[in-house]
Amino acid sequence: MFRLDYLSCILTVVSTVLIGRRYWEGWVLAGINSAVVCVIGFKTSQLGFIPANVFCIVLYGFNLRSWRRANTNS
């Protein structure tokens, strides 16, 4: 059985390292991780995780756009 909690753990660590090194791909992985947490929340009936992580996905999208724009201007 595939463990989504382990996948989320790996995505959290890798995305944090990438964002810390100022790679925009970290925001993409963080968004994927938030989607995984939404699935975990749905499967475990912890529905409070879903709106919080949808908000995070939107925020990551804005951050990604800002970072990509800043990279093309420099």
Secondary structure, DSSP 8 states (H G I E B T S, - for coil): ---HHHHHHHHHHHHHHHHHTT-THHHHHHHHHHHHHHHHHHHTT-TTHHHHHHHHHHHHHHHHHHHHHHHHH-
